[in-house]
Amino acid sequence: MGQSFTVSGQYVDILQKRIFPATLLVENGFIQSITACEQAPPVFILPGFIDAHVHIESSMLIPSSFARMAVTHGTIGTISDPHEIANVCGVEGVHYMIDNGKKVPFHFFFGAPSCVPATIFETAGDAINSDQVATLLANPSIYYLSEMMNFPGVLHKDHEVMKKIAAAHKQGKPVDGHAPGLRGEEAGRYIQAGISTDHECFTVEEAVDKLSYGMKILIREGSAAKNFEALHELIDDHPNSIMLCSDDKHPDSLLEGHINILCARAVNKGLDIFNILKAACVNPVIHYKLPTGLVQVNDPANFIVVNDLQSFKVIQTYINGQLVSQNGDSLIAPIEEICINKFNAMPLQEKDIALLAQNYPQKENKIPVIEAIDGQLITNCLWEIPTIENNFLVADVNKDQLKMVVYNRYFEAAPKVAFIKKFGFMEGAIASTVAHDSHNIIAIGVDDTSIVKAINAVIEKKGGISCVKNQEVKVLGLPVAGLMSNEDPFKVAYAYTEIDKMAKSLGSSLGSPFMTLSFMALLVIPHLKLSDKGLFDGDQFKLF
């Protein structure tokens, strides 16, 4: 750390809204001086980007691998909710993420998961109660209480829920929100319980309503949920209350870019550059009280050098004075890491997912069908006439009614079956052990043979994603909790790109079939989902 060096360029002072040629002197990992000069190279020096809400697990990479890829895009830190691994491995999973993240020069700001399991209508691998949450929040490596998805529990003042929120407030740590569609008086009550952010808004009207109660809004643009187009104008309208996040980002899209891409898109929309950089670099640091600094004198040397303020192509990334990325190459060394997991599922046979018509909910000879929506986590509930063969409900590609299966991976239980549309497959099947929030096995396909093949392929790997097309079976193993790989991140991104192409070749027009699949068991987002316990009505918040 005793290194001393200078970096010159056009210094972007976001707080004072000015840009001027300057030289930064860095000593022992801190900025010792910022000296204005008459001339400097035509590059721009600014604070590194912060992803204000992300589940590292969704990148299919362990934290150290995520960092190796993220720094190439100028990301120096993430507000990271380890909710996914916690649903599989409990508190042990949270500590796994923290410990691995500390092995690389990157700022992982982890939260204490607030909803493990997310609901009582699904089977998770573990649970974290309010006492365990309080213990986690007392840990200096935990910066906040992660998204409080149980908004009905907040509104009804559930004892366990309120204890978790109180524990965060006692430690002086913020509470993240998750309240899709909540408006008006109910939104006010939710926010007044001490919940300060929300990343689930998909209309400006909902966001403005929540902003009026003092909530911060995170504009999300991930691999599945894409809300930037709908919400970007908030950056100029409410510059002190907006942050940018990805929430869930698959390895192929992380390879392409991160928060830097959103900044470029925002500039292209004609938004004010200082407001954009406030959302991307400043507001998360202030809100979460992060020790990263804002590239001021005596701050830690966490900054990036970009070629311009339009494309935000990153030339260099520095973390605590260490050069961690140069010209698109990561300089963070790979870390060898052990795997932790919980996986007890046994292989299936086709008869296990056969569905008698009389055993499925019906109304006037119609069945409930999940309608997936590209770019959204929310689904619709449609009532449609099914296809029946020999008293069994079957998939029908002509109606775009595909069969969906959720299979408990933690202990022996019968798989649950439903029907879904808008995946558009004309052949084959896909399966995954990434299935928010409990991460049981989830699969969608056009016939039982393909579905069972896809499911058994991920069972053989004790976690992963798979695709079946004709006789070909492709699998990407995810041995860390069935969610992540501990392999080289660039190889994982390539392998994911290949299996994603194969999935799309089945006929899907979805932007990210596997990411969309992973949310079809997410019960806390309306309207119709499937868990390992059965078909779930998100509006009534109960099983059919």
N, C-alpha and C positions, 0 to 999 in steps of 0.2 A: 504493500500500500504506500510506501514511502516515495512513490514516483511523483515527479513534477513535470508538467507539460502545458503547452498552450494550444488553443484552438481558435482560429479566426474565421469570421464570416459575418453575415448580416444577423445581428442579434435581435430576436423577436421578444420584446418585452410585452407580454400579454396583459399584465396588470396595468401598465401605463399606456397601453395601446400605441406603441411606437416601435419602429424598426430602424436600426442604425448599425453602421460598421463597427465592429468591436473585436477585442481579443479576450478570451477567457483564460485565466491562469488557474490551473487545477493542481492542488497539492494534497497528498495523503487522502485522496478520494473526495475532497471538498473544493468548492469554488472559492478561491482566495480573492480574486478580483475580476471585475468586468470593466475593461478600459476601452472607451470610445477611441476610434482612430479615423484618419481621413479616408483610408481605403482598406478594403478587405475582400477576400474572394467572394464571388457571386453565389454563395451557398447560404443556407439559413440555419441558424442555431436556435432551437426551442426545446421546451420540456418534452420528455418522452410521453408517449400515449399511455393512457390507463383505460383498460376495459372495465367499465363500472359494474358489470355483473356477468359472470361466466361460470359455467360448470366445466372445469378442465376435463372431466371425464368424457364429455361429449366429443372432444377432439380425438378420442381413442388413444390418447397419449398420456403417459404419466407426467407429472408436473415438470420434471427436469427435461423431458423431451419436448413438451409444449414450449418451454422457455427457449430452447435452441431454435425453434422455428419462428416464434413470435418476435424475437429481437430483430430479425431481418426486416421486419416491417415497422420498426421504431417503437414497439410496445415495450415498456420497461416495468409494467406491473399490472396485476389483475385483482379485482375484487372477486374472490373465488368462493363459491358456495360448494362445499364437498358433500352436498346432499345425496348425490347419486351413489358414491361408494359407501356412505353412511347407511343407506337403505339395504346394502348388501352385507356390510361388515361392521356396522355400528361405530362406536367411538374409536375402535382400533383402526378403522378405515380413515377417519379424520386425521389421526396421528400419522398414518402412513403418508398421506398427502403433504402434511406439514414437514415431516422429516425429509421426504424426497425433495421437496421444493427448496429446502435450505442447502442442498448440496450444489446448487448452481447460483451464479450471480444474476438474480432476477428477484423482483419484489412480488411474492405471492401473499396477498392479504386475505387469509381464510376467515370464514364465518363459522359460527356454531349452528349446525342444521336445526331448524325449529320444528320440522314436521316429519319425523321418522318413526313409524311409517306415515305416509301422507294422509291416509284415510284408514278406516276400519274395514273397508270393503275390498281389500287386497292383502296379499301375503308378501311381506318384505322379509329380508334375511335377518333383520335385527330391529331394535327399537332404541330410542334415546329419550329418556324422560326429563322432566324439568330439573331434577337435581343434577343429572349429568350435563344438561345444558348450562346450568349455573357454574359447574366446575370448568367446563370448556371456556366459558366467557371470562373466567378469572385468569385464564392463560394469556400471557402477553402476546402470544402468536395468533390469538383470535381477535379480530378487529370489530366484529359486529354480530348481531343475530341475523341469520340468513332468512330469506324470504318467508314471511308468515303466510303460507298458503291457506291455512285454515281460517279464512275470513269469517265464516259462520261462527267459529269458536270465539273470535274476537268480539263479534257483534253480540253474542249471547254470554260474553264474559265467562267462558269456560275456565275452570280453576287452573288446569295444567297450562293452558295457553297463556293466561294472564301472569302466571308465575314465571314463565320463560321471558315474557316481555319485561317484567319487573326486574329480573336478573340482569338483563342487558342495561336497563336504565341505571341500576345500582352501580354498574361498572363504568357508566358514562359512555356506553357504546351504542351506536345507532341500530335501529331495527329496520330491516328491509321488508318491503311489502310485496304482495302478489294478490291482486284483487281484480281479475278481468271483468269488465262490464259494470263494476260497482259505481254507482252514481248518487248524487244528491245527499240526502240526510244520512243514508247508510255509509256512503264514502266518508262523510264528515266524522261519523262515530268511529269508523275504522282508523282514520288518521289521528283523531284525538286520543286514541289509545296509545299514541306514541310511536306510530309507524311512519317512517319518513320518506320512503321511496316507492315507486311502482314502475315495473318494466313491462306491464301487460297491456297498456293502452294500445288500441289499434284505430282509434278515431281521435281527431283533434278535440272534438267536443268532450269526450271522456277525459282527455288529458287536461284540458282547461278547467274542467270541473274540479279535478283533484288538485290542480295547482292553486285554485282559489282557496283551498283549505290549508295551504302551506306545504303541500307535498312536493318533493322533487320527482321529476319524470325522467326516466331513462329511455332513450330512443333505441329500440332493439332492431338489429339487423343480423340475423344468424343464418344458419344453413336451412332452417325450416321456417321460422317466423320472421317475416320481413315487414317492418313497420316504418322504415325510413321515409318512403314516398309519402305516406299519410301524415307524418308528424314533423317533417324537417323544418317547417316554418316556425315551430316553437323555439328553435335555436336563436332566432333574432327577436322573437316576441317576448321570450322569458330567459335571457342569456345567463342569469345567475342560478337558474333552477333546472337546467337540462344537463344530462350526461349521455354518453354513448356507450352501448354495450352490444355484445353478440349473443349472450345467454347460452346458446349451443352452437358450436362450430365444428364441423367435420374436418378431418385432416386435409382433404383436398382443397377446401376453400380457405383454410388457414395457410396453406402453401401459397395461395394466390395473394392474400393480403389480410389485413385486420382493420383496426380503427383508422389507419391511414387511408383506406379506400373510402370510408364514410366521409372523411375530411375532404377528399377530392370531389366526391359527389356533392357535398354541401357547397363548396366553392363554385361548382358548375351550376348550382341553383341560384347563384348570385347572393348568397348569404355573406354577412360580414365576417371577415377572416378572424378577427379577434373574438367574436362570439363563438365561432366554430372551435377555435383552439381552447376557449374557456371550457366548452363542453367536453373536449377530448383530453385536455391536459390539466386543467386547473380545478374545476368543480369537484371531481372525485377526491382530489387531495384535501380540499377544504372540508368537504362533507364528512369524509371518513377519518379525518385527522391523520393523514398518512405521513410517515417520516421520509418522504422522497424529496421534498423541497420543490421549488418552482423556478430553478435556475436563477437564484438570487445569490448575492455574496454571502458566504458562510453556509450555503445549502450543500447537501450531498450532490456530487457531480453526476446527476441523472439527466442526461440530455441527448438529443439527437441532432444530426446534421442532415438536412434534406436539400435536394437539388433545386426545388422551387416550392412555392406555396400554392400550386395548382394540382400537380400530380402527387406531391409528397413522396417522391421516390427517395428512399432512405439510403444515404451514403454511409453514415456511421451511427452506431448506437453505443452510448456509454452508460454503464451502471456502476455507481459508487466509484467513478473515475476509471473504471476498467473498460477498455474497448471490447465489446462483446459481439459486434457485427460490423462488417465492412463490405460495401458494394454487393449486398445481397447474400454474402456468405456468413454463416454463423461461426463465431469463434468460441462458443461454449462447448467444452469437451463432453462427450457422452458419459452417462453414468450407468453402471451396471446395477440393477435393482432386482430384489426378490419379488415374487408374486404372492399376493394374498387372495383368497377366494372363498366362496361358499357355493357349492354346486353338487346337488344330489339327484338330478333328474335321470330317469331311465329312458332308454329308447322307446319310441312309440311304434304302433302298427296302424295300418289304415283304418281298421275297425274302431280304433280308439277315438277317431275324430268324426265318425259317421254320426249324423244328426237326424233323429226321427222328427218328422214334422210336428207331431203332437207334443213334443218336448220343448218347443220354441214358442215365445210369445207371439200371439196373432190377434189381429183385430180386423173383422170383416174380410177374412181370407188374405190379409196382408201382413207382412212381417216388418219389424223395425230394421232398417238398414243404415249403417254408418256412412255418412258422406264426408270423405276427406276433402279438405280445401287447401290447394297449393299455396304455400307461403303463410299459412296460419296454423295455430295449434287447436283452434276451435273446430268442432265438427258439427254437421247437421244430422238430425234424425229424420229419415224419410220412411214412409210406410209404403211398401211396394209388394206387388204380387210375386211370390217366390216361384222357383222351378222345383218341382217335386218328381222324383223318380223312385218307384217302389216304396212309397211312404217316407222317403228320406229327402231332406232339403239338400240341394246340391248347388255348386257354383254354376253360373251361366255367363259366359263371356259376351254373348249377344246382348244381354241386359246390363253388362258391366257390374254384375253381382258376383263378387269373389268371396271365397271363404276365408275367414280370419280365425286364428287359433291363439289362445293364450294358455300356456302350460307352466304350472308351478315348478320352479327349479330347485326349491329348498327342501321339499319333502314330497312323498308320493301322494298324488292327487289326480283325479281325472281332468283332462284338458277341457277348456271351455271354448265354445264355438259361436261365431256370429257371422254376419255378412256385411260387406263393405263395397263401396263404389268409388270411382274416380282414380283408382290406381291404374286402371286401363290395361292390365296384363291380358294378353291373348294366349299365353302359354307359361308354364313353369311356376315358380314360387320363390319367395325370399323369406328368410328367418333371421332373428336377432335376439341376443340376450341383453341388448340395450333397449329397455322398454320402461320409460318413466312412469311411475316413480319407483316401483318395486323391483323392476328388472327381472321379471320372469321371462320365459321364452315367448316370443311373439312371432307369428308367421302369417303370410297372406299368399294365396295361390289359386290357380284355376282348377286344380283337381287334387284329390286326396293323396295320390301317389307322390306328386311333386312336393306337396306340403310336408308330408312325413319325411321325405328325403332331406328337405331343407332343415327341418327341426333336428333330425338325428345327426346331421352334419355338425351343427353347433354343439350338440350334446357330446359328441366324440371329442371335441376340442375343449370341453368344459367352459364354453363361452366363446362368442364371436358373432360374425355375420356370415350368412351363406346365401348363395343363389343357385337355383336349379333350372337348367334349360336343356330339354331333351335328356340325353344321358350324361351331360356335363354337370358337375357339382364343383362350385368354387367356394372356398371358405377363407375368411380372414380371422385367425384366432385372436382372442382377447383374453389372455390368461389372468390378467390382474382384475379380479372381481367380476370377470365376464364383461368388463367395460373398456379396458385399456390394454394396450400392448406395451411391453418394455423394450421393444425393438427400436432401431433407428427411425426417427420420425419421418424422414424423407422417404424411406422404404415403405413405411406404413401408409403414407400419403399416396404413393404410387400404387400399392396393392389395393387401397380403397378405391382409387380412380378406376382401376380395372374391373373390380366387382360392381361398382356403381354403373359403369358402361353396360355390363352384362345385364344388370337389373333393368336398365332403361330399354335394352333390346327386347325385353319381354313384351313391350308395348306401352310402357308407362310414359306419360308426358310430364310427370311430376319433376320439379327441379331437383329434388333430392329424395328418391323413394325410401332409402333406409332411414333418413332423418324423420321423414313423415311417418313411417312405420313406427318409429320409437315413441311417438306421441299418441298412438291410437289406444294405449292403455292408461293415458294420463287422466285420471278421474277428476282432478280438480279444475279441469278446463271443460266447459260444456261443449256439446249437448249430449252426445251419445258415445260411450266408450265401452271397452270390454276389459275386465280384469280376470285374474285366475279364479275368482269366485262367481263370475257371470257377467251378463250384460248390465250396464250401469246407466241410469238416467241422471245426467249431470244437473238438470234443472230441479228435479225433486230430491237430488242427492241421496239416491237409494238404488238398490238392485231391483231389476225387473222381477 
